[in-house]
């Protein structure tokens, strides 16, 4: 008991040390890696800011000399028209071939310099009632525009589009995308990790599901990971580096966001069942049905350009809030009756729920309240990654425990079916094995070790054990590769082999007698002698295994008697 306690304590100490080492490594190396990505950010991020001195008209309302940093307005809706004008600075520093970075939210845009159209996006899609998407636009902005009059016309395509403008900047052409990636390096890392991890696990578990449904929960986490990864890459504009059209990126973003709750709901079913509550099961069914129908209907309407995903985003967010409240309640109730490992997973799920709430609050504050208080990027994806690491850790713990249980089980099975002295199969195993041979061709050979009692009485049981082990070695060496060899108890052994031709058996028995002679030469004063008898399945028209065994046993005793008589005759000179 004391030894087991020491082993347990030692394992826990090693586990704690490993966790501290992992955390220490993360604390030390993550800043170093981040520095490699951002070390030249100060240089490449130099830009010309166009956030000041705007004259803005929103429908019939006019605002003069506006600073975009602190300017907000009532949320604009579909059909609203916005015009923005200001002078372009004369001094651009060392920027010659520049890029104007401009962020749009569900708006078509036309851009003029001195009344010359230099860029337009989205009006052809408005004519077809298609979505235009949201995200950064990078517009070639030559230094010949210095000192000109910049005019931007926006046509809003969805309701509740936005209530503030993002910063408008001019970067060097070669630095524009680098700045965007550097500013969003954390979401980029999280999105790539979640997408690639989820995709690889989905491909593996798709085939594993054909064998067992127990892999469904792993499949669900992988699908959820893909959805969150794609949403992160799209929402934070990382997908722009692949030159994908803005409206396509927005479509991927919405599809990932709309579909993400479904695999998470399927994953949660086991936790709902654990509560053994009809009310929770009913609520689960209602929420899952509503989510699934909502996704199918909206994605279909979006495809047909009847209703776009952006128009119903607030209803999806309301559903997500309801889902989060329900999921959080289920997880908290499950925490009470869970094992330590399961509690870690439940805590991970609560972290995901909390991070998702943070992102929802951040979205509403930034979009509708013009607040920049919540500045964290990729918080929900960070929560999912933490959950995945927890699942990997719990999977490792569960796998270790199962391996230990399997090892213990195999050890018990081996003890139950193995003779301790000879390490051959014992009587129980041989009996069960024989029951499986009713319709097979086989030969049963029975053995009896001669002179064991005399050896025990004369030289002691230690010498008798050597004799038994030697007999087991010879029998196993000769017959084990053809079938099963076992010790039936005391001085009795058995071999059940797949050979049944008389010539083969006779040759094998000759080899057996040769091996006995060789063993006697190898071990001094061994005097190994083994009586045997065999019976082939089907001889005398008999196929019953028990009767075949009895025939072989009878022949073995006849052989033993004959050997004894032969020995007595040799002693008396007969």
C-alpha positions in Angstrom: 0.0 0.0 0.0 2.8 2.4 0.9 4.6 1.5 -2.4 1.5 2.2 -4.4 1.1 5.6 -2.7 4.7 6.5 -3.5 4.2 5.6 -7.1 1.0 7.6 -7.3 2.8 10.6 -5.7 5.8 10.3 -8.0 3.5 10.3 -11.1 1.6 13.4 -10.0 4.9 15.2 -9.2 6.2 14.4 -12.7 2.9 15.4 -14.3 3.0 18.8 -12.4 6.6 19.4 -13.4 5.8 18.6 -17.1 2.9 21.1 -17.0 5.1 23.8 -15.5 7.8 23.1 -18.1 5.2 23.4 -20.9 3.9 26.7 -19.5 7.4 28.0 -19.0 8.3 27.1 -22.6 5.2 28.9 -23.8 5.9 32.0 -21.8 9.6 32.1 -23.0 9.2 31.1 -26.7 5.9 32.7 -27.7 7.2 36.3 -27.2 10.4 35.3 -29.1 8.3 34.0 -32.1 6.0 37.0 -32.0 9.1 39.2 -32.1 10.3 37.5 -35.3 6.9 38.3 -36.9 6.6 41.8 -35.7 10.2 43.1 -35.4 10.0 45.3 -38.5 6.3 46.4 -37.9 7.3 49.9 -36.8 9.1 50.4 -40.2 6.5 48.8 -42.5 3.5 50.3 -40.7 4.4 53.9 -41.6 1.5 55.4 -43.4 -0.4 58.6 -44.3 -3.5 58.9 -42.2 -6.7 60.3 -43.8 -8.8 60.3 -40.7 -9.1 64.0 -40.3 -11.0 66.9 -42.0 -13.8 65.0 -43.7 -17.0 66.5 -44.9 -19.6 63.7 -44.7 -23.1 63.6 -45.9 -25.4 60.7 -44.7 -28.7 60.9 -46.6 -29.9 64.4 -45.7 -27.5 65.0 -42.7 -24.3 66.9 -43.3 -21.2 66.9 -41.0 -18.2 69.2 -41.6 -14.5 68.8 -40.6 -15.1 65.4 -39.1 -12.5 63.2 -37.5 -13.1 59.5 -38.1 -11.6 58.6 -34.7 -14.5 59.9 -32.7 -17.3 60.2 -35.2 -20.4 58.0 -34.9 -23.9 58.1 -36.1 -27.2 56.2 -36.2 -26.9 52.8 -37.7 -27.3 53.0 -41.5 -29.7 50.7 -43.4 -30.1 49.3 -46.8 -30.5 52.1 -49.5 -28.8 54.8 -47.4 -26.3 56.9 -49.3 -23.1 58.3 -47.8 -20.7 60.8 -49.4 -17.2 61.6 -47.9 -14.8 64.3 -49.1 -11.5 65.7 -48.1 -8.2 67.1 -49.5 -5.4 64.6 -50.1 -2.1 65.7 -48.3 0.7 67.0 -50.4 3.4 65.4 -48.2 3.6 61.6 -48.5 7.1 61.2 -47.2 8.9 58.4 -49.1 5.7 56.9 -50.3 5.6 57.0 -54.1 3.4 54.1 -55.3 0.9 53.9 -52.5 -2.1 51.8 -51.6 -5.2 53.2 -50.0 -6.6 50.8 -47.3 -10.3 51.3 -46.9 -12.7 49.1 -44.9 -16.2 48.6 -46.1 -19.2 46.9 -44.4 -22.0 45.7 -46.7 -21.6 48.7 -49.0 -20.8 49.4 -52.7 -18.2 52.1 -53.2 -17.1 54.6 -55.8 -13.9 56.6 -55.3 -13.0 59.8 -57.2 -10.0 62.1 -57.2 -10.8 65.5 -58.6 -14.0 64.1 -60.0 -12.2 61.3 -61.9 -13.4 57.8 -61.1 -10.4 55.8 -59.9 -12.1 52.8 -58.3 -15.6 51.2 -57.9 -16.8 48.0 -56.3 -20.2 46.3 -55.8 -22.7 48.2 -57.9 -22.9 45.4 -60.5 -23.8 43.0 -57.6 -26.4 45.4 -56.2 -28.1 45.4 -59.6 -28.4 41.6 -59.3 -29.4 41.7 -55.6 -26.2 40.0 -54.6 -24.3 40.5 -51.4 -21.1 42.7 -51.6 -19.5 41.5 -48.3 -17.4 43.3 -45.8 -13.6 43.7 -45.4 -10.6 45.7 -46.5 -10.2 47.1 -50.0 -6.7 47.9 -51.2 -6.8 50.5 -53.9 -3.8 51.6 -56.0 -3.1 55.2 -55.0 -0.4 57.0 -57.1 1.5 60.0 -55.8 0.0 61.9 -58.7 -3.1 62.2 -56.5 -1.2 64.4 -54.1 -3.2 67.6 -53.2 -6.3 66.4 -55.1 -9.8 66.2 -53.8 -10.8 62.7 -52.6 -14.5 61.8 -52.8 -16.0 58.5 -51.7 -19.6 57.5 -52.4 -21.0 54.6 -50.4 -24.3 52.8 -51.1 -25.4 50.6 -48.1 -26.8 47.2 -49.1 -28.0 45.7 -45.8 -29.9 46.9 -42.8 -28.0 47.7 -39.5 -24.8 47.8 -41.5 -22.5 50.1 -39.3 -22.5 53.2 -37.1 -18.9 54.4 -37.5 -16.0 54.5 -40.0 -12.7 52.7 -39.8 -9.4 54.4 -40.2 -8.4 55.2 -43.8 -4.7 55.1 -44.6 -2.1 55.2 -47.4 0.7 52.6 -47.2 3.6 51.7 -49.4 2.4 49.3 -52.0 4.8 46.5 -50.8 3.9 46.9 -47.1 0.1 47.0 -47.2 -0.6 43.3 -46.9 2.3 42.7 -44.6 0.9 45.3 -42.2 -2.5 43.6 -42.3 -1.0 40.2 -41.6 1.2 41.5 -38.8 -1.7 43.3 -37.1 -3.7 40.1 -37.3 -0.9 37.6 -36.7 -2.7 36.0 -33.7 -6.0 35.4 -35.5 -4.0 34.2 -38.5 -2.1 31.6 -36.4 -5.3 30.5 -34.6 -7.3 30.3 -37.8 -4.7 28.3 -39.7 -4.2 25.9 -36.7 -7.9 25.3 -36.2 -8.6 24.8 -39.9 -5.7 22.5 -40.6 -6.2 20.5 -37.4 -9.9 20.1 -38.0 -9.4 19.1 -41.6 -6.8 16.4 -40.8 -8.9 15.0 -38.0 -12.1 15.0 -40.1 -10.4 13.1 -42.9 -9.2 10.5 -40.4 -12.5 10.1 -38.5 -14.6 9.9 -41.7 -13.1 6.5 -42.2 -13.1 5.6 -38.5 -16.9 6.3 -38.3 -17.4 3.4 -40.7 -16.1 1.1 -38.0 -17.6 2.7 -34.9 -19.8 5.6 -33.9 -17.6 6.2 -30.8 -15.5 8.5 -33.1 -18.5 10.9 -33.7 -17.6 13.2 -30.9 -14.0 13.6 -32.3 -15.5 14.3 -35.7 -17.8 16.9 -34.2 -14.9 18.8 -32.5 -12.9 18.6 -35.7 -15.9 20.1 -37.7 -16.4 22.8 -35.1 -12.7 23.5 -35.3 -12.8 24.0 -39.1 -15.8 26.3 -38.8 -14.1 28.5 -36.2 -10.8 28.5 -38.1 -12.4 29.6 -41.4 -14.6 32.2 -39.6 -11.4 33.6 -37.9 -9.4 33.8 -41.1 -12.3 35.5 -42.9 -13.5 37.9 -40.1 -10.0 39.2 -39.6 -9.3 39.6 -43.4 -6.5 37.0 -43.4 -8.1 35.3 -46.5 -7.3 38.5 -48.5 -3.8 37.2 -49.1 -5.2 34.5 -51.3 -6.8 37.1 -53.7 -10.3 35.7 -53.0 -13.1 38.2 -53.8 -14.5 40.0 -50.8 -18.0 38.7 -51.3 -16.7 35.1 -51.4 -14.8 35.7 -48.2 -17.9 37.0 -46.5 -19.9 34.0 -47.8 -17.3 31.6 -46.3 -17.4 33.6 -43.0 -21.2 33.5 -42.7 -21.4 29.8 -43.7 -18.8 28.9 -41.0 -20.6 31.0 -38.4 -24.0 29.6 -39.2 -22.9 26.0 -39.3 -20.6 26.1 -36.2 -23.3 25.5 -33.6 -24.5 22.2 -35.2 -21.4 20.0 -34.6 -21.1 21.5 -31.1 -24.7 20.6 -30.3 -24.2 17.0 -31.5 -21.1 16.8 -29.3 -23.1 18.0 -26.3 -25.7 15.2 -26.5 -23.7 12.9 -24.2 -23.6 15.6 -21.6 -27.3 16.2 -21.9 -28.0 12.4 -21.5 -25.9 12.4 -18.4 -28.3 14.8 -16.7 -31.1 12.2 -17.1 -33.6 15.1 -17.3 -36.5 15.0 -19.8 -36.7 18.8 -19.7 -33.1 19.3 -20.8 -33.6 16.7 -23.5 -36.7 18.5 -24.8 -34.9 21.8 -24.8 -31.9 20.2 -26.6 -34.2 18.9 -29.3 -36.0 22.2 -29.8 -32.8 24.2 -30.0 -31.1 21.8 -32.3 -34.1 21.6 -34.6 -34.5 25.4 -34.7 -30.7 25.8 -35.4 -30.7 23.2 -38.2 -33.9 24.6 -39.9 -32.7 28.2 -39.6 -29.3 27.3 -41.2 -30.9 25.4 -44.1 -33.5 28.1 -44.8 -31.2 31.1 -44.6 -28.4 29.5 -46.6 -30.9 28.5 -49.3 -32.4 32.0 -49.4 -28.9 33.4 -49.6 -27.9 31.2 -52.5 -31.1 32.3 -54.3 -30.3 36.0 -53.5 -33.7 36.4 -51.8 -32.4 37.1 -48.2 -28.7 37.5 -47.4 -27.0 36.0 -44.4 -26.0 39.5 -43.3 -29.6 40.6 -43.0 -30.4 37.9 -40.4 -27.1 38.0 -38.6 -28.7 39.4 -35.4 -31.2 36.6 -35.3 -28.4 34.1 -35.6 -26.6 35.9 -32.7 -29.7 35.7 -30.6 -29.8 31.9 -31.3 -26.1 31.6 -30.4 -26.8 33.4 -27.1 -29.6 31.0 -26.3 -27.4 28.1 -27.2 -24.6 29.4 -25.0 -26.9 29.8 -22.0 -28.2 26.3 -22.4 -24.8 24.8 -23.0 -23.3 26.6 -20.0 -26.1 25.3 -17.8 -25.6 21.8 -19.0 -21.9 22.0 -18.4 -22.2 23.4 -14.9 -24.6 20.7 -13.9 -22.3 18.0 -15.3 -19.4 19.4 -13.4 -20.9 18.1 -10.1 -20.8 14.4 -11.0 -17.8 14.3 -13.3 -14.4 12.7 -12.9 -11.3 14.8 -12.8 -10.4 14.3 -16.5 -14.0 15.0 -17.6 -14.1 18.2 -15.5 -11.1 19.5 -17.5 -13.0 19.0 -20.7 -16.1 20.7 -19.2 -14.0 23.6 -18.0 -12.6 23.9 -21.6 -16.2 24.1 -22.9 -17.0 26.8 -20.5 -13.9 28.7 -21.6 -15.2 28.4 -25.2 -18.6 29.8 -24.1 -17.0 32.7 -22.2 -14.7 33.6 -25.2 -17.6 33.5 -27.6 -19.6 35.8 -25.3 -16.6 38.2 -25.3 -16.4 38.2 -29.1 -20.2 38.9 -29.4 -20.0 41.8 -27.0 -16.9 43.1 -28.8 -18.7 42.9 -32.2 -21.8 44.8 -31.0 -19.7 47.5 -29.2 -17.4 48.1 -32.1 -20.1 48.0 -34.8 -23.1 49.7 -33.2 -21.8 51.6 -30.1 -18.6 52.9 -31.7 -16.7 51.6 -28.7 -13.1 50.3 -28.9 -12.9 49.0 -25.3 -12.9 45.4 -26.4 -9.8 45.1 -28.6 -8.9 41.4 -28.2 -8.6 39.6 -31.5 -9.5 35.9 -32.1 -10.7 35.4 -28.5 -13.3 32.7 -29.4 -10.8 30.9 -31.6 -8.3 31.0 -28.7 -10.9 29.4 -26.5 -11.5 26.6 -29.1 -7.7 26.0 -29.3 -7.5 25.8 -25.5 -10.4 23.3 -25.6 -8.5 21.2 -28.3 -5.4 21.1 -26.2 -7.5 20.0 -23.2 -9.1 17.3 -25.3 -5.7 16.1 -26.5 -4.5 16.0 -22.9 -7.6 14.2 -21.7 -7.3 11.8 -24.6 -3.7 11.1 -23.6 -4.8 10.5 -20.0 -7.7 8.3 -21.0 -5.5 6.4 -23.5 -2.9 5.8 -20.7 -5.5 4.6 -18.3 -7.0 2.3 -20.9 -3.6 0.9 -21.8 -2.9 0.3 -18.1 -6.3 -1.4 -17.7 -5.7 -3.4 -20.9 -2.3 -4.5 -19.5 -3.8 -5.4 -16.2 -6.7 -7.3 -17.9 -4.2 -9.2 -20.2 -2.1 -10.0 -17.1 -5.2 -11.4 -15.3 -6.2 -13.3 -18.4 -2.7 -14.7 -18.6 -2.8 -15.7 -15.0 -6.2 -17.3 -15.4 -5.1 -19.3 -18.5 -1.4 -19.9 -17.9 0.4 -22.5 -15.7 2.6 -20.6 -13.4 5.5 -23.1 -13.3 5.8 -24.0 -17.0 4.2 -20.9 -18.6 2.2 -23.2 -20.8 -1.6 -23.0 -21.2 -3.3 -24.5 -18.1 -6.2 -27.0 -17.9 -8.9 -24.3 -18.2 -7.5 -22.9 -21.4 -7.1 -26.3 -23.0 -10.6 -27.3 -22.1 -12.1 -24.1 -23.6 -9.9 -24.5 -26.7 -11.1 -28.0 -27.2 -14.7 -26.9 -27.2 -14.0 -24.8 -30.3 -12.7 -27.8 -32.3 -15.9 -29.7 -32.9 -15.9 -29.2 -36.7 -12.1 -29.2 -37.3 -9.4 -31.7 -38.1 -6.9 -32.2 -35.3 -4.9 -34.6 -33.3 -4.8 -34.8 -29.5 -1.6 -36.0 -27.8 -1.6 -36.8 -24.1 1.7 -36.9 -22.1 2.6 -38.2 -18.6 5.9 -37.4 -17.0 7.5 -40.7 -15.6 9.2 -40.9 -12.3 8.0 -37.5 -10.9 6.9 -38.8 -7.6 10.1 -40.8 -7.1 12.2 -37.6 -8.0 10.2 -35.5 -5.5 10.5 -38.1 -2.7 14.2 -38.7 -3.3 15.7 -35.4 -4.4 13.0 -32.9 -3.3 10.4 -30.8 -5.1 13.0 -28.4 -6.5 14.4 -31.2 -8.5 10.9 -32.3 -9.4 10.2 -28.8 -10.7 13.3 -29.0 -12.9 12.0 -32.2 -14.4 8.5 -30.7 -15.0 10.0 -27.6 -16.7 12.3 -29.8 -18.8 9.3 -31.9 -20.0 7.4 -28.7 -20.8 10.3 -27.3 -22.8 10.6 -30.5 -24.9 6.9 -30.7 -25.5 6.6 -27.0 -26.4 9.7 -27.2 -28.7 8.2 -30.1 -30.6 4.5 -29.4 -30.9 3.8 -25.7 -30.1 4.3 -24.4 -33.6 1.5 -26.8 -34.8 -1.1 -26.0 -32.2 -1.7 -25.6 -28.5 0.4 -27.1 -25.8 -0.7 -27.1 -22.1 -0.2 -28.6 -18.7 -3.3 -30.4 -17.4 -1.9 -30.6 -13.9 0.7 -32.5 -11.9 2.7 -34.6 -14.4 0.1 -34.5 -17.2 0.5 -32.5 -20.4 -1.5 -32.2 -23.7 -0.9 -31.1 -27.2 -3.7 -30.3 -29.7 -2.2 -30.0 -33.1 -3.6 -29.3 -36.6 -1.8 -32.3 -38.2 -3.8 -35.4 -38.8 -2.0 -37.4 -41.4 -0.4 -40.6 -39.9 2.9 -40.1 -41.7 3.3 -36.5 -40.3 2.4 -37.5 -36.8 4.7 -40.5 -36.8 7.6 -38.2 -38.0 6.7 -35.7 -35.3 6.7 -38.3 -32.5 10.1 -39.5 -33.7 11.4 -35.9 -33.4 9.8 -35.7 -29.9 11.8 -38.8 -28.7 14.9 -37.3 -30.2 14.4 -34.1 -28.3 13.9 -36.0 -25.1 17.3 -37.7 -25.6 19.0 -34.4 -26.4 17.5 -32.8 -23.2 18.9 -35.6 -21.1 22.4 -35.0 -22.6 22.1 -31.2 -21.9 21.0 -31.5 -18.3 23.1 -33.7 -16.0 21.2 -36.5 -14.1 17.9 -35.4 -15.5 16.6 -38.8 -16.5 13.7 -37.4 -18.4 11.1 -39.9 -19.5 7.6 -39.1 -20.9 4.9 -41.5 -21.8 2.5 -40.4 -24.6 -0.5 -41.5 -26.6 -2.4 -39.8 -29.4 -5.7 -40.0 -31.2 -6.8 -38.4 -34.5 -10.2 -36.8 -35.0 -12.3 -39.1 -37.1 -10.7 -42.4 -36.3 -13.1 -45.1 -35.3 -15.8 -42.8 -36.7 -15.4 -40.5 -33.6 -15.3 -36.7 -33.8 -16.3 -35.7 -30.3 -13.4 -33.9 -28.8 -13.9 -35.3 -25.3 -14.0 -38.9 -26.6 -10.9 -38.3 -28.8 -9.1 -36.9 -25.7 -10.2 -40.0 -23.7 -8.8 -42.3 -26.4 -5.5 -40.5 -26.4 -5.4 -40.6 -22.6 -6.0 -44.3 -22.6 -3.2 -44.9 -25.1 -0.9 -42.8 -23.1 -1.5 -44.9 -20.0 -1.0 -48.1 -22.0 2.3 -46.6 -23.2 3.2 -45.8 -19.6 2.5 -49.3 -18.5 4.6 -50.8 -21.4 7.5 -48.4 -20.6 7.3 -49.5 -16.9 7.3 -53.2 -17.8 10.2 -52.7 -20.2 12.2 -51.0 -17.5 11.4 -53.7 -14.9 12.4 -56.4 -17.4 15.7 -54.7 -18.1 16.4 -54.5 -14.4 15.8 -58.2 -13.9 17.6 -59.2 -17.1 14.5 -60.6 -18.8 
